[in-house]
Amino acid sequence: MNITTFAKRLCLLVPLLLSPAAFAAEMMPSPPQLAAKAYVLMDASSGNVLVENNGDQRLPPASLTKLMTAYIATLEIRRGQIGENDPVTVSENAWRTGGSRMFIKVGSQVTVSDLLHGIIIQSGNDASVALSEHIAGSEDAFADLMNKTVTELGMTNSHFMNPTGLPNPEHYSSAHDMAILARAIIHEDPAHYAIYSQKEFFWNGIKQPNRNLLLWRDKTVDGLKTGHTDEAGYCMVSSAVRDGQRLIAVVFGTNSEVARAAETQKLLTYGFRFFETQTFYQKGTELAQAPVWKGTTSQVKAGLAEDLTMTLPKGQLKKLAASMTMNPQLTAPIAKGDVIGKVEVKLDDKVVHSADLIALDAVEEGGIFRRMWDSIRLFFYGLFN
């Protein structure tokens, strides 16, 4: 496909990450105003925030903290550092941890898998401490691991002091950060994400229900986690899929268990009703070929480093236009992944999104005669262009 053909097709199909503010307000109603301290609605595919209020405000996350605890545990499993069936000896420190509990016994051995279920479904503080000690040796060491992961994920308004979410003045997060974390959990490990949809877990003769009421009320909801302390209020991170579109809703600081479910449902309903998402090109797909000077080959394949995904108010796709430009006089050597151009998406002559085009393959430097010949050609090219 040549550059002109690609540009024409892209004008019809271009995907992007859009801010709803870029579109005329009359096309859709204002988002719901929730009875919550902070909230965010995010599209899971694009990462685009569709609705937010105080989304970056630092607030106590209560047991939403356990999303990070579980994320690190599943990451360690995927890395081969721990195993699902590894026995974990329950310390007195874990057994004595107050608040919500899985009811594990001091000195007993519980598998990593069972502890993970106890954390996610039962919100067990005792299970969280036991698993954190197994992974890092102590709660403090695990907190350091949590905060390193915060940096890696780009959670700029989060800092954790423990794996449980029990109150600490230096323990905080934000609605936006929790949406980022939920997105990572969903995309990186679908197998373990399935645990978040389980409605109950039976352990030590006690069956405890998942506190996410939406799992019973809305069949499209399949996770994630609730939290509550007197300081934090009632909090929830939920995700749902309808017609292939996944949204993540986060609410902080509602006044009851019923309210956090109701307010979350408002966000999800609004998002699915008024927004749509589609991925048109996947990363690594060849979109065009660009000319290369002084190389072993005269062209290089151009594509994208990340999926081109669109989230926008329904019916607005036809208003978009896009173009693609290549960097002038690309000269070998070119490494795979080098930025060699750009795609710009416009709405009414305003650039609303841009993405780098990268080289999909390396182009080595050509031989001496090829380099000399292209130097001569470039000289005359410069004279006439």
Secondary structure, DSSP 4 states (H G I P E B T S, - for coil): --HHHHHHHHHHH---B--GGGS-GGGSPPPPPPSSSEEEEEETTT--EEEEESTT--B--GGGGHHHHHHHHHHHHHTTSS-TT-EEEPPHHHHH--SS---PPTT-EEEHHHHHHHHHTT--HHHHHHHHHHHHSSHHHHHHHHHHHHHHHT-TT-B-SSSS----TT-BB-HHHHHHHHHHHHHH-HHHHGGGG--EEEETTEEEE-S-THHHH-TTEEEEEEEEETTTEEEEEEEEEETTEEEEEEEEEESSHHHHHHHHHHHHHHHHHHEEEEEEE-TT---EEEE-BSBSSSEEEEEESS-EEEEEETT-GGGEEEEEEE-SS-BS-B-TT-EEEEEEEEETTEEEEEEEEEESS-B-B--HHHHHHHHHHHHHHHHH-
